[in-house]
Amino acid sequence: MVEFMHRCASHMQAVLQDFSCDLLKKVDSTERLICSLPRFGGLMPGSPNGPSKRPRKTGVISAQSIHSFGFGKFCLSARTRVTYLGTLPIIGEKEIIQADDEPAFSFCSGPYMVMTNLVWKGSRVTVKELHLPTHPHCSKLRLADLLIAEQEHSSKLRHRHLLQLMAVCLSQDLEKTRLVYERITVGTLFSVLHERRAEFPLLHMEEIVHLLLQVSEALRYLHSWGFIHRALSSYAVHIVSTGEARLTNLEYMLESQDRDVHRDLTRVPLPAQLYKWAAPEVILQKEITVKSDIYSFSVIIQEILTDNIPWDGLDGSVIKRAIVVGNYLEADFRLPKPYYDIVKSGIQVRQKDRTMNLQDIQYILKNDLKELIGAQRTQPTESPRVQRYEHHPDVGVYLGLTSEHLKENPDLEIKELKEAGMALPRRFGMNVF
């Protein structure tokens, strides 16, 4: 098997170097690599009424067969879904270059990934690659699996509000993988809110609601196919152009299977840097559902409307300890209606108490967007949302933190939180989204 893998790697390197067919045959041939088709499975004729698997000899190990329909264009997947066989280009490193008419632009897309704007065959694209952490406890090979997992998910899922994967770039030695996506002109929502605020000092409320609607549509699509994003944060929301947002960072996504069992492609735990947006059950590695994503989405709503990083930017280890001893996020009393109600329901500690689903949230967002647009037509100089901050009766809640079990001397860094609840956030005014 090791010899077979080495031969496959050599053949792949030859393909990436654009060898001619004659030279490829000298390196190896696909026929000899595959040996006998029955041993490794493959495409085989099938019919909707026929048996799902061909009888095989005892002791013969084979990959799961794909039953093809419609002259090989359609197939029946392992989950008995009819799917279309598509292709994704594999390109070499020399095919993606820096444009000569624009400055270099890179940005972080989560704790382990970096995005860079480049050009591929005349098309402006954004390339994602692994950004290795400096501490020695992270495995390079294990983190590389994150890119492979995102590649697998992104190549199968298609939605107008999911970041579109265009190609996979491999180095000549096959050690480095990069994913080529559609061009992102602005960056992540996190960078707009917290890192490049001087460039985007004010945000229009109607544009914010429009962005939230796009993210919720992408989430509903993932949930409809049995996926749970699990790593939803403002890092995962990318602003590709004015008014257009895309959801990405699918590497930690789980796929629901029979009997509520979830398939995890990498087994890499969620990074502590993303605990600020994660539901308690995700942080504590308990059973999760689509309501875990609703929690994270609600946290993003609060983040974008209050202009504060969740948990006031505390370290992930501190957040986990806070949750263990009974401290949780609470809806910020400065949130305007109806967003306070959405966040209050969405970030409940127990999943059963998160009563709003994404459809309910979308309905509220769409109605509020209609109100905003209508108010702009009647009173274009003043937005009704700016003055809609009402002091919530729970005046004891600061920074959206609460505790089910009050401690006299909590051994936590929470006491170092700033009393940011005293100041109104900066808001509204510039076309970013």
C-alpha contacts under 8 A as a table, 3 or more apart, distances in Angstrom:
res1	aa1	res2	aa2	distance
1	M	4	F	4.95
1	M	5	M	6.23
2	V	5	M	5.10
2	V	6	H	6.28
3	E	6	H	5.11
3	E	7	R	6.24
4	F	7	R	5.13
4	F	8	C	6.21
4	F	33	L	7.11
5	M	8	C	5.02
5	M	9	A	6.18
6	H	9	A	5.04
6	H	10	S	6.22
7	R	10	S	5.10
7	R	11	H	6.16
7	R	28	D	7.22
7	R	33	L	7.43
8	C	11	H	5.12
8	C	12	M	6.11
8	C	33	L	7.01
9	A	12	M	5.04
9	A	13	Q	6.18
9	A	174	L	7.67
10	S	13	Q	5.15
10	S	14	A	6.32
10	S	27	V	7.19
11	H	14	A	5.13
11	H	15	V	6.32
11	H	24	L	7.10
11	H	27	V	6.29
11	H	28	D	6.12
11	H	29	S	7.65
12	M	15	V	5.03
12	M	16	L	6.27
13	Q	16	L	5.13
13	Q	17	Q	6.34
13	Q	172	Q	5.83
13	Q	173	D	6.78
13	Q	174	L	7.28
14	A	17	Q	5.15
14	A	18	D	6.59
14	A	19	F	5.82
14	A	24	L	6.51
14	A	27	V	7.48
15	V	18	D	5.26
15	V	19	F	6.06
15	V	24	L	7.34
16	L	19	F	7.79
16	L	91	I	6.92
16	L	92	G	5.94
16	L	172	Q	6.75
17	Q	92	G	7.68
17	Q	172	Q	7.47
19	F	23	L	5.89
19	F	24	L	6.10
20	S	23	L	5.27
20	S	24	L	6.18
21	C	24	L	5.01
21	C	25	K	6.31
22	D	25	K	5.25
22	D	26	K	6.65
23	L	26	K	5.11
23	L	27	V	6.55
24	L	27	V	5.14
24	L	28	D	6.15
24	L	29	S	6.80
25	K	28	D	5.00
25	K	29	S	5.08
26	K	29	S	7.65
28	D	32	R	7.18
28	D	33	L	7.36
29	S	32	R	5.40
29	S	33	L	6.22
30	T	33	L	4.94
30	T	34	I	6.09
31	E	34	I	5.40
31	E	35	C	6.05
32	R	35	C	4.91
34	I	37	L	6.51
34	I	40	F	7.33
35	C	39	R	7.97
36	S	39	R	5.73
36	S	40	F	7.29
37	L	40	F	5.61
37	L	41	G	5.85
37	L	42	G	6.56
38	P	41	G	5.03
38	P	42	G	7.40
38	P	62	S	7.05
39	R	60	V	6.98
39	R	61	I	6.59
39	R	62	S	5.19
39	R	63	A	7.72
40	F	61	I	7.65
40	F	62	S	4.80
40	F	63	A	5.25
41	G	62	S	5.42
41	G	63	A	4.92
41	G	64	Q	6.20
41	G	65	S	5.30
42	G	63	A	7.52
42	G	64	Q	7.74
42	G	65	S	5.51
42	G	66	I	6.32
43	L	65	S	6.45
43	L	66	I	5.36
43	L	67	H	6.25
43	L	68	S	6.50
44	M	65	S	7.22
44	M	66	I	6.67
44	M	67	H	5.61
44	M	68	S	6.37
45	P	67	H	5.88
45	P	68	S	5.63
45	P	69	F	7.20
46	G	50	G	6.63
46	G	52	S	7.85
46	G	67	H	4.99
46	G	68	S	5.86
46	G	69	F	6.62
47	S	50	G	5.10
47	S	51	P	7.94
47	S	67	H	7.66
47	S	69	F	7.08
51	P	54	R	7.09
52	S	67	H	7.68
53	K	65	S	7.17
56	R	60	V	7.00
57	K	60	V	5.81
64	Q	78	A	7.87
66	I	75	C	6.44
66	I	76	L	6.35
66	I	77	S	6.51
66	I	78	A	7.80
67	H	75	C	5.49
67	H	76	L	5.55
67	H	77	S	7.74
68	S	71	F	7.31
68	S	72	G	4.97
68	S	73	K	7.03
68	S	74	F	5.75
68	S	75	C	4.29
68	S	76	L	6.64
69	F	72	G	5.32
69	F	73	K	6.44
69	F	74	F	4.97
69	F	75	C	5.55
69	F	76	L	7.86
70	G	73	K	5.55
70	G	74	F	5.75
71	F	74	F	7.63
72	G	75	C	7.08
73	K	84	Y	6.02
73	K	85	L	5.80
74	F	82	V	6.64
74	F	83	T	5.68
74	F	84	Y	4.67
74	F	85	L	6.12
75	C	82	V	5.66
75	C	83	T	5.41
75	C	84	Y	6.29
75	C	85	L	7.00
76	L	79	R	7.81
76	L	80	T	5.44
76	L	81	R	5.49
76	L	82	V	4.72
76	L	83	T	6.23
77	S	80	T	5.13
77	S	81	R	5.31
77	S	82	V	6.40
77	S	83	T	6.68
78	A	81	R	7.35
88	L	155	S	7.30
88	L	166	M	6.94
88	L	167	A	5.66
88	L	168	V	7.26
89	P	166	M	7.42
89	P	167	A	4.91
89	P	168	V	6.32
90	I	167	A	5.94
90	I	168	V	4.90
90	I	169	C	5.76
90	I	170	L	7.05
91	I	95	E	6.68
91	I	167	A	7.03
91	I	168	V	6.20
91	I	169	C	4.80
91	I	170	L	6.39
92	G	95	E	5.66
92	G	96	I	7.77
92	G	169	C	5.53
92	G	170	L	5.57
92	G	171	S	6.17
92	G	172	Q	7.16
93	E	96	I	6.04
93	E	169	C	6.21
93	E	170	L	6.43
93	E	171	S	5.71
93	E	172	Q	7.68
94	K	97	I	6.91
95	E	120	W	5.99
95	E	121	K	6.98
96	I	118	L	6.32
96	I	119	V	5.48
96	I	120	W	4.71
96	I	121	K	7.50
97	I	118	L	5.56
97	I	119	V	5.29
97	I	120	W	6.69
98	Q	104	A	7.20
98	Q	117	N	7.52
98	Q	118	L	4.85
98	Q	119	V	6.02
99	A	102	E	5.96
99	A	103	P	7.81
99	A	118	L	6.11
99	A	119	V	5.90
100	D	103	P	7.82
104	A	116	T	7.75
104	A	117	N	6.95
105	F	116	T	5.88
105	F	117	N	5.71
106	S	114	V	6.85
106	S	115	M	5.42
106	S	116	T	4.30
106	S	117	N	6.47
107	F	114	V	5.70
107	F	115	M	5.36
107	F	116	T	6.72
107	F	187	G	6.82
107	F	188	T	7.96
108	C	111	P	7.25
108	C	112	Y	7.96
108	C	113	M	5.98
108	C	114	V	4.39
108	C	115	M	6.12
109	S	112	Y	7.49
109	S	113	M	5.24
109	S	114	V	5.44
109	S	115	M	6.47
109	S	188	T	6.90
109	S	235	Y	5.57
109	S	236	A	6.89
109	S	249	N	7.67
110	G	113	M	5.71
110	G	114	V	7.63
110	G	235	Y	5.51
110	G	236	A	7.31
110	G	249	N	7.93
110	G	274	L	7.97
111	P	131	H	7.87
111	P	133	P	7.93
111	P	271	P	7.39
111	P	273	Q	6.67
112	Y	130	L	5.91
112	Y	131	H	4.97
112	Y	132	L	6.08
112	Y	133	P	6.71
112	Y	143	L	7.91
113	M	128	K	6.62
113	M	129	E	5.73
113	M	130	L	4.77
113	M	131	H	4.86
113	M	132	L	7.88
114	V	128	K	5.72
114	V	129	E	5.68
114	V	130	L	6.42
114	V	131	H	5.71
115	M	126	T	6.25
115	M	127	V	5.41
115	M	128	K	4.50
115	M	129	E	6.63
116	T	126	T	5.39
116	T	127	V	5.18
116	T	128	K	6.60
117	N	124	R	7.28
117	N	125	V	5.90
117	N	126	T	4.35
117	N	127	V	6.30
117	N	183	R	6.93
117	N	184	I	7.40
118	L	124	R	6.07
118	L	125	V	5.48
118	L	126	T	5.85
118	L	127	V	6.84
119	V	122	G	5.97
119	V	123	S	5.47
119	V	124	R	4.53
119	V	125	V	5.55
119	V	126	T	7.93
120	W	123	S	5.16
120	W	124	R	6.41
120	W	125	V	6.60
124	R	182	E	7.41
124	R	183	R	5.73
125	V	180	V	6.55
125	V	181	Y	5.75
125	V	182	E	4.92
125	V	183	R	4.12
125	V	184	I	7.36
126	T	180	V	5.99
126	T	181	Y	5.19
126	T	182	E	5.90
126	T	183	R	4.82
126	T	184	I	6.09
127	V	178	R	6.47
127	V	179	L	5.55
127	V	180	V	4.55
127	V	181	Y	5.96
128	K	178	R	5.61
128	K	179	L	5.09
128	K	180	V	6.50
128	K	181	Y	7.55
129	E	147	L	7.56
129	E	177	T	6.88
129	E	178	R	4.83
129	E	179	L	6.64
130	L	143	L	7.75
130	L	144	A	6.96
130	L	147	L	7.42
130	L	178	R	7.70
132	L	140	K	7.13
133	P	136	P	8.00
133	P	138	C	7.14
135	H	138	C	6.68
136	P	139	S	7.88
138	C	142	R	7.90
138	C	143	L	7.55
139	S	142	R	5.17
139	S	143	L	6.16
140	K	143	L	5.27
140	K	144	A	6.12
141	L	144	A	5.02
141	L	145	D	6.77
142	R	145	D	5.40
142	R	146	L	7.52
142	R	266	T	7.85
142	R	268	V	7.51
143	L	146	L	5.41
143	L	147	L	7.62
143	L	268	V	7.61
144	A	147	L	5.58
144	A	148	I	6.82
144	A	177	T	7.90
145	D	148	I	4.97
145	D	149	A	6.08
145	D	266	T	6.00
146	L	149	A	5.08
146	L	150	E	6.20
146	L	251	E	5.16
146	L	252	Y	7.40
146	L	266	T	6.47
146	L	268	V	7.81
147	L	150	E	5.11
147	L	151	Q	6.02
147	L	177	T	7.30
147	L	178	R	7.59
147	L	179	L	7.60
147	L	251	E	6.66
148	I	151	Q	4.97
148	I	152	E	6.23
148	I	251	E	7.90
149	A	152	E	5.16
149	A	153	H	6.32
149	A	250	L	7.62
149	A	251	E	5.20
149	A	252	Y	7.83
149	A	265	L	6.02
149	A	266	T	6.73
150	E	153	H	5.15
150	E	154	S	5.82
150	E	249	N	6.98
150	E	250	L	5.22
150	E	251	E	4.35
150	E	252	Y	7.98
151	Q	154	S	5.23
151	Q	155	S	5.92
151	Q	165	L	7.80
151	Q	168	V	7.85
151	Q	179	L	7.12
152	E	155	S	5.44
152	E	156	K	6.65
153	H	156	K	5.49
153	H	157	L	6.24
153	H	250	L	6.76
153	H	251	E	7.73
154	S	157	L	5.36
154	S	158	R	7.56
154	S	163	L	7.96
154	S	164	Q	7.21
154	S	165	L	6.05
154	S	250	L	7.39
155	S	158	R	7.86
155	S	165	L	6.44
158	R	162	L	6.86
158	R	164	Q	7.40
159	H	162	L	5.25
159	H	218	A	6.91
159	H	221	Y	7.50
160	R	163	L	7.80
160	R	218	A	7.89
160	R	246	R	7.84
161	H	214	Q	6.16
161	H	215	V	6.91
161	H	217	E	7.26
161	H	218	A	5.44
161	H	245	A	6.49
161	H	246	R	4.65
161	H	247	L	6.13
162	L	218	A	6.19
162	L	246	R	4.92
162	L	247	L	4.77
162	L	248	T	6.05
163	L	181	Y	6.89
163	L	182	E	6.94
163	L	246	R	5.09
163	L	247	L	5.88
163	L	248	T	5.57
164	Q	181	Y	5.62
164	Q	182	E	5.72
165	L	179	L	7.10
165	L	180	V	6.02
165	L	181	Y	4.51
165	L	182	E	6.70
166	M	179	L	7.90
166	M	180	V	5.52
166	M	181	Y	5.28
166	M	182	E	6.71
167	A	179	L	6.33
167	A	180	V	5.01
167	A	181	Y	7.14
168	V	177	T	7.17
168	V	178	R	6.04
168	V	179	L	4.86
168	V	180	V	5.86
169	C	177	T	5.84
169	C	178	R	4.96
169	C	179	L	6.08
169	C	180	V	6.95
170	L	174	L	5.67
170	L	175	E	7.59
170	L	176	K	5.90
170	L	177	T	4.90
170	L	178	R	6.48
171	S	174	L	4.96
171	S	175	E	6.33
171	S	176	K	5.35
171	S	177	T	6.72
172	Q	175	E	7.78
173	D	176	K	7.64
174	L	177	T	7.24
183	R	240	V	6.49
184	I	187	G	6.18
184	I	238	H	7.17
184	I	239	I	6.49
184	I	240	V	3.99
184	I	241	S	6.73
185	T	239	I	7.08
185	T	240	V	5.16
185	T	241	S	5.59
186	V	238	H	7.71
186	V	239	I	5.48
186	V	240	V	5.95
186	V	241	S	6.33
187	G	191	S	6.62
187	G	192	V	7.20
187	G	238	H	5.59
187	G	239	I	5.48
187	G	240	V	6.94
188	T	191	S	5.30
188	T	192	V	6.52
188	T	234	S	6.79
188	T	235	Y	5.50
188	T	236	A	7.01
188	T	237	V	5.70
188	T	238	H	4.29
188	T	239	I	5.94
189	L	192	V	5.15
189	L	193	L	6.19
189	L	234	S	5.11
189	L	235	Y	6.22
189	L	236	A	7.81
189	L	237	V	5.58
189	L	238	H	5.92
189	L	239	I	6.61
190	F	193	L	5.24
190	F	194	H	5.89
190	F	195	E	7.23
190	F	234	S	4.81
190	F	235	Y	5.36
190	F	237	V	7.92
191	S	194	H	5.40
191	S	195	E	4.62
191	S	196	R	5.72
191	S	197	R	7.82
191	S	235	Y	7.83
192	V	195	E	6.16
192	V	196	R	5.22
192	V	197	R	5.84
192	V	200	F	6.69
193	L	196	R	6.83
193	L	197	R	5.80
193	L	200	F	7.93
193	L	304	I	7.16
193	L	307	D	6.67
194	H	197	R	5.93
194	H	307	D	7.76
194	H	309	I	7.67
196	R	199	E	5.61
196	R	200	F	6.78
197	R	200	F	4.90
197	R	201	P	5.35
198	A	201	P	5.45
200	F	203	L	7.16
200	F	430	M	6.60
200	F	432	V	6.89
201	P	426	R	7.57
201	P	427	R	7.52
201	P	429	G	7.80
201	P	430	M	7.20
202	L	426	R	6.93
202	L	427	R	5.03
202	L	428	F	4.40
202	L	429	G	4.35
202	L	430	M	5.00
203	L	207	E	7.34
203	L	208	I	7.19
203	L	427	R	5.66
203	L	428	F	3.62
203	L	429	G	4.43
203	L	430	M	4.72
203	L	431	N	6.53
203	L	432	V	6.82
204	H	207	E	5.29
204	H	208	I	6.41
204	H	427	R	7.61
204	H	428	F	4.21
204	H	429	G	4.49
204	H	430	M	5.77
204	H	431	N	6.57
205	M	208	I	5.00
205	M	209	V	6.32
205	M	372	L	7.93
205	M	385	R	7.36
205	M	428	F	5.78
205	M	429	G	7.76
206	E	209	V	5.15
206	E	210	H	6.15
206	E	369	L	6.06
206	E	372	L	6.33
206	E	373	I	7.27
207	E	210	H	4.96
207	E	211	L	6.18
207	E	243	G	6.84
207	E	431	N	7.33
207	E	432	V	7.84
207	E	433	F	5.72
208	I	211	L	5.12
208	I	212	L	6.30
208	I	304	I	7.88
208	I	433	F	6.97
209	V	212	L	5.05
209	V	213	L	6.20
209	V	365	L	6.44
209	V	369	L	6.48
210	H	213	L	5.14
210	H	214	Q	6.42
210	H	243	G	7.61
210	H	369	L	7.51
211	L	214	Q	5.17
211	L	215	V	6.40
211	L	243	G	7.18
211	L	244	E	7.22
211	L	245	A	6.15
211	L	433	F	6.65
212	L	215	V	5.19
212	L	216	S	6.14
212	L	301	I	7.55
212	L	365	L	7.95
213	L	216	S	5.09
213	L	217	E	6.17
213	L	362	Q	6.36
213	L	365	L	6.88
213	L	366	K	7.64
214	Q	217	E	5.17
214	Q	218	A	6.41
214	Q	245	A	6.56
214	Q	246	R	7.55
215	V	218	A	5.19
215	V	219	L	6.24
215	V	237	V	7.43
215	V	245	A	7.21
215	V	246	R	7.02
215	V	247	L	6.26
216	S	219	L	4.99
216	S	220	R	6.13
216	S	297	F	7.90
216	S	358	L	6.64
216	S	362	Q	6.99
217	E	220	R	5.13
217	E	221	Y	6.28
218	A	221	Y	5.10
218	A	222	L	6.40
218	A	246	R	8.00
218	A	247	L	6.63
219	L	222	L	5.12
219	L	223	H	6.18
219	L	229	H	7.71
219	L	293	D	7.99
220	R	223	H	5.07
220	R	224	S	6.04
220	R	358	L	6.83
221	Y	224	S	5.12
221	Y	225	W	6.65
222	L	225	W	5.38
222	L	226	G	6.55
222	L	227	F	5.16
222	L	228	I	6.84
222	L	229	H	7.51
223	H	226	G	5.00
223	H	227	F	5.03
223	H	228	I	6.18
223	H	290	V	6.77
224	S	227	F	7.39
226	G	255	E	5.73
226	G	256	S	5.02
226	G	257	Q	7.65
227	F	253	M	6.64
227	F	254	L	5.60
227	F	255	E	4.48
227	F	256	S	5.98
228	I	253	M	5.63
228	I	254	L	5.19
228	I	255	E	6.43
228	I	256	S	7.66
228	I	289	T	6.95
228	I	290	V	5.82
228	I	293	D	6.86
229	H	232	L	6.12
229	H	250	L	6.39
229	H	252	Y	6.79
229	H	253	M	4.46
229	H	254	L	6.56
229	H	293	D	6.51
230	R	252	Y	6.38
230	R	253	M	5.73
230	R	254	L	7.20
230	R	278	A	7.43
230	R	282	V	7.29
230	R	292	S	6.86
230	R	293	D	6.05
231	A	236	A	7.63
231	A	249	N	7.39
231	A	250	L	7.60
231	A	252	Y	6.16
231	A	253	M	7.15
231	A	270	L	7.09
231	A	274	L	6.96
231	A	277	W	7.95
231	A	278	A	6.99
232	L	235	Y	7.77
232	L	236	A	5.90
232	L	249	N	7.94
232	L	277	W	7.06
232	L	278	A	7.51
232	L	293	D	6.66
232	L	296	S	5.89
232	L	297	F	6.99
233	S	236	A	5.27
233	S	237	V	6.98
233	S	274	L	7.11
233	S	277	W	5.72
233	S	278	A	7.98
233	S	296	S	6.60
233	S	297	F	7.49
233	S	300	I	6.60
234	S	237	V	5.29
234	S	300	I	6.42
235	Y	238	H	7.25
236	A	247	L	5.80
236	A	248	T	5.25
236	A	249	N	5.34
237	V	245	A	6.60
237	V	246	R	5.82
237	V	247	L	4.87
237	V	248	T	6.53
238	H	245	A	5.58
238	H	246	R	5.17
238	H	247	L	6.31
238	H	248	T	7.33
239	I	242	T	7.38
239	I	243	G	7.77
239	I	244	E	5.95
239	I	245	A	4.48
239	I	246	R	6.37
239	I	433	F	6.65
240	V	244	E	5.83
240	V	245	A	5.85
240	V	246	R	6.82
241	S	244	E	5.27
241	S	245	A	7.33
241	S	433	F	7.12
242	T	431	N	6.89
242	T	432	V	5.73
242	T	433	F	4.86
243	G	431	N	7.77
243	G	432	V	6.98
243	G	433	F	4.03
244	E	433	F	6.19
245	A	433	F	7.20
249	N	252	Y	7.50
250	L	253	M	5.23
251	E	266	T	7.98
252	Y	264	D	7.49
252	Y	265	L	7.99
252	Y	266	T	7.56
252	Y	268	V	7.51
252	Y	269	P	7.91
252	Y	270	L	6.96
253	M	264	D	7.06
254	L	262	H	5.77
254	L	263	R	5.52
254	L	264	D	5.17
254	L	265	L	7.65
255	E	262	H	5.22
255	E	263	R	4.97
255	E	264	D	6.83
256	S	260	D	6.04
256	S	261	V	5.89
256	S	262	H	4.48
256	S	263	R	6.36
257	Q	260	D	5.83
257	Q	261	V	5.14
257	Q	262	H	5.67
257	Q	263	R	6.88
258	D	261	V	5.93
264	D	267	R	5.77
270	L	274	L	7.00
270	L	275	Y	7.87
270	L	283	I	7.64
271	P	274	L	5.71
271	P	275	Y	7.25
272	A	275	Y	5.22
272	A	315	D	7.59
272	A	316	G	4.50
272	A	317	S	6.63
273	Q	276	K	6.99
273	Q	315	D	7.06
273	Q	316	G	5.54
274	L	277	W	5.91
274	L	278	A	6.44
274	L	316	G	7.30
275	Y	278	A	4.80
275	Y	279	A	7.79
275	Y	283	I	6.46
275	Y	316	G	5.47
275	Y	319	I	6.97
275	Y	320	K	7.63
276	K	309	I	7.84
276	K	310	P	5.35
276	K	311	W	5.97
276	K	313	G	7.25
276	K	314	L	7.66
276	K	316	G	6.93
276	K	319	I	7.34
277	W	295	Y	7.88
277	W	296	S	5.12
277	W	299	V	6.02
277	W	300	I	7.34
277	W	310	P	6.68
278	A	282	V	6.10
278	A	283	I	6.40
278	A	292	S	7.53
278	A	295	Y	7.30
278	A	296	S	5.65
279	A	282	V	5.28
279	A	283	I	6.47
279	A	292	S	5.57
279	A	293	D	7.77
279	A	295	Y	5.83
279	A	296	S	6.42
279	A	347	I	7.61
279	A	349	V	7.82
280	P	283	I	5.17
280	P	284	L	6.10
280	P	323	I	6.90
280	P	349	V	6.80
281	E	284	L	5.16
281	E	285	Q	5.82
281	E	286	K	4.90
281	E	287	E	6.51
281	E	288	I	6.29
281	E	292	S	7.52
282	V	285	Q	4.94
282	V	286	K	6.17
282	V	287	E	7.61
282	V	288	I	6.51
282	V	292	S	7.24
283	I	286	K	7.83
283	I	320	K	6.76
284	L	320	K	7.64
288	I	291	K	7.53
288	I	292	S	6.03
289	T	292	S	5.56
289	T	293	D	7.63
290	V	293	D	5.37
290	V	294	I	6.63
291	K	294	I	4.74
291	K	295	Y	6.21
291	K	351	Q	6.21
291	K	354	R	6.97
291	K	357	N	7.63
292	S	295	Y	5.14
292	S	296	S	6.60
292	S	351	Q	7.38
293	D	296	S	5.08
293	D	297	F	6.08
294	I	297	F	5.00
294	I	298	S	6.09
294	I	346	G	5.98
294	I	347	I	7.93
294	I	357	N	7.22
294	I	358	L	7.03
295	Y	298	S	5.19
295	Y	299	V	6.35
295	Y	346	G	4.93
295	Y	347	I	4.91
295	Y	348	Q	7.66
295	Y	354	R	7.91
296	S	299	V	5.02
296	S	300	I	6.35
296	S	347	I	7.76
297	F	300	I	5.08
297	F	301	I	6.41
297	F	346	G	7.93
298	S	301	I	5.03
298	S	302	Q	6.42
298	S	342	I	6.86
298	S	343	V	4.97
298	S	346	G	5.43
298	S	347	I	6.46
299	V	302	Q	5.12
299	V	303	E	6.08
299	V	310	P	7.02
299	V	343	V	6.94
299	V	347	I	7.09
300	I	303	E	4.85
300	I	304	I	6.09
301	I	304	I	5.43
301	I	305	L	6.22
301	I	339	Y	7.63
301	I	343	V	7.20
302	Q	305	L	5.29
302	Q	306	T	5.92
302	Q	307	D	7.99
302	Q	331	A	7.48
302	Q	332	D	7.27
302	Q	335	L	7.30
302	Q	343	V	6.82
303	E	306	T	5.49
303	E	307	D	5.52
303	E	308	N	5.34
303	E	309	I	5.88
303	E	310	P	6.22
304	I	307	D	5.28
304	I	308	N	7.37
305	L	335	L	6.96
305	L	425	P	7.85
305	L	427	R	7.72
306	T	334	R	7.53
306	T	335	L	7.17
306	T	424	L	7.80
306	T	425	P	5.45
306	T	426	R	7.86
307	D	425	P	5.80
307	D	426	R	6.82
307	D	427	R	7.84
308	N	312	D	6.45
309	I	312	D	5.11
309	I	313	G	5.39
310	P	313	G	6.07
311	W	314	L	5.69
311	W	319	I	7.53
311	W	329	L	7.22
311	W	399	L	7.49
311	W	400	G	7.76
311	W	401	L	7.61
312	D	399	L	7.31
312	D	417	L	6.85
312	D	418	K	7.71
314	L	318	V	6.57
314	L	319	I	6.62
315	D	318	V	5.37
315	D	319	I	6.43
316	G	319	I	5.01
316	G	320	K	6.24
317	S	320	K	5.17
317	S	321	R	6.32
318	V	321	R	5.15
318	V	322	A	6.07
318	V	412	L	6.94
318	V	413	E	6.68
318	V	414	I	7.83
319	I	322	A	4.98
319	I	323	I	6.26
320	K	323	I	5.18
320	K	324	V	6.23
321	R	324	V	5.05
321	R	325	V	6.42
321	R	412	L	7.51
322	A	325	V	5.43
322	A	326	G	6.34
322	A	327	N	5.07
322	A	328	Y	7.29
322	A	412	L	6.88
322	A	414	I	7.73
323	I	326	G	5.02
323	I	327	N	4.90
323	I	328	Y	5.92
324	V	327	N	7.41
325	V	405	H	7.53
326	G	403	S	5.41
326	G	404	E	5.44
326	G	405	H	5.82
327	N	401	L	6.91
327	N	402	T	5.60
327	N	403	S	4.14
327	N	404	E	6.53
327	N	405	H	7.63
328	Y	349	V	7.23
328	Y	401	L	5.75
328	Y	402	T	5.38
328	Y	403	S	5.99
329	L	347	I	7.05
329	L	400	G	5.30
329	L	401	L	4.59
329	L	402	T	6.09
330	E	344	K	6.90
330	E	347	I	7.10
330	E	348	Q	8.00
330	E	397	V	7.63
330	E	399	L	7.98
330	E	400	G	4.20
330	E	401	L	5.14
330	E	402	T	5.89
331	A	335	L	7.72
331	A	340	Y	6.43
331	A	343	V	5.74
331	A	344	K	5.04
331	A	347	I	7.55
331	A	400	G	5.39
332	D	335	L	5.79
332	D	340	Y	7.26
332	D	397	V	7.57
332	D	398	Y	7.44
332	D	399	L	6.59
332	D	400	G	4.87
333	F	340	Y	7.21
333	F	390	E	7.50
333	F	391	H	6.14
333	F	392	H	4.90
333	F	394	D	7.42
333	F	395	V	7.76
333	F	397	V	7.54
333	F	400	G	7.83
334	R	389	Y	5.55
334	R	390	E	6.38
334	R	391	H	6.38
334	R	392	H	7.21
334	R	424	L	7.84
335	L	339	Y	6.16
335	L	340	Y	5.12
335	L	389	Y	6.41
335	L	390	E	7.78
336	P	339	Y	5.75
336	P	340	Y	5.98
336	P	385	R	7.39
336	P	388	R	5.55
336	P	389	Y	5.21
336	P	390	E	6.83
337	K	340	Y	5.53
337	K	341	D	6.89
337	K	388	R	7.47
338	P	341	D	5.54
338	P	342	I	6.66
338	P	364	I	7.46
339	Y	342	I	5.00
339	Y	343	V	6.13
340	Y	343	V	5.28
340	Y	344	K	5.88
341	D	344	K	5.09
341	D	345	S	6.18
342	I	345	S	5.44
342	I	346	G	5.95
342	I	356	M	7.33
342	I	361	I	6.88
343	V	346	G	4.90
343	V	347	I	5.99
344	K	347	I	5.89
344	K	348	Q	6.72
345	S	348	Q	5.79
345	S	353	D	7.03
345	S	354	R	5.06
345	S	355	T	6.25
345	S	356	M	6.51
346	G	354	R	5.09
346	G	355	T	7.42
346	G	356	M	6.76
347	I	354	R	6.94
348	Q	351	Q	6.90
348	Q	353	D	5.95
348	Q	354	R	5.74
349	V	353	D	7.48
350	R	353	D	5.47
350	R	354	R	7.11
351	Q	354	R	5.41
352	K	355	T	6.82
354	R	357	N	7.84
356	M	360	D	5.84
356	M	361	I	6.69
357	N	360	D	5.35
357	N	361	I	6.42
358	L	361	I	4.99
358	L	362	Q	6.02
359	Q	362	Q	5.10
359	Q	363	Y	6.21
360	D	363	Y	5.17
360	D	364	I	6.45
361	I	364	I	5.19
361	I	365	L	6.18
362	Q	365	L	5.01
362	Q	366	K	6.02
363	Y	366	K	5.29
363	Y	367	N	6.26
364	I	367	N	5.27
364	I	368	D	6.18
365	L	368	D	5.13
365	L	369	L	6.07
366	K	369	L	5.02
366	K	370	K	6.31
367	N	370	K	5.15
367	N	371	E	6.42
368	D	371	E	4.99
368	D	372	L	6.21
369	L	372	L	5.04
369	L	373	I	6.18
370	K	373	I	5.21
370	K	374	G	6.00
371	E	374	G	5.05
371	E	375	A	5.97
372	L	375	A	5.11
372	L	376	Q	6.20
372	L	383	S	7.37
372	L	384	P	7.40
372	L	385	R	7.87
373	I	376	Q	5.13
373	I	377	R	6.46
374	G	377	R	5.24
374	G	378	T	6.50
375	A	378	T	5.19
375	A	379	Q	5.69
375	A	380	P	7.04
375	A	383	S	7.00
375	A	384	P	7.09
376	Q	379	Q	5.11
376	Q	380	P	4.18
376	Q	381	T	7.36
376	Q	382	E	7.32
376	Q	383	S	6.66
377	R	380	P	5.58
379	Q	382	E	5.87
379	Q	383	S	7.50
380	P	383	S	7.21
383	S	386	V	5.87
383	S	387	Q	7.93
384	P	387	Q	6.12
384	P	388	R	6.67
385	R	388	R	5.09
385	R	389	Y	7.94
386	V	389	Y	7.39
386	V	428	F	7.84
391	H	395	V	7.54
392	H	395	V	6.34
394	D	397	V	5.98
395	V	398	Y	7.66
397	V	400	G	6.08
397	V	401	L	6.51
397	V	402	T	6.80
398	Y	401	L	6.26
398	Y	419	E	6.67
398	Y	420	A	7.57
398	Y	421	G	5.49
399	L	418	K	8.00
399	L	419	E	6.79
399	L	420	A	6.34
399	L	421	G	5.51
403	S	406	L	5.89
407	K	410	P	5.37
412	L	415	K	6.84
413	E	416	E	5.54
413	E	417	L	7.59
414	I	417	L	5.49
419	E	422	M	6.31
420	A	423	A	5.93
421	G	424	L	7.41
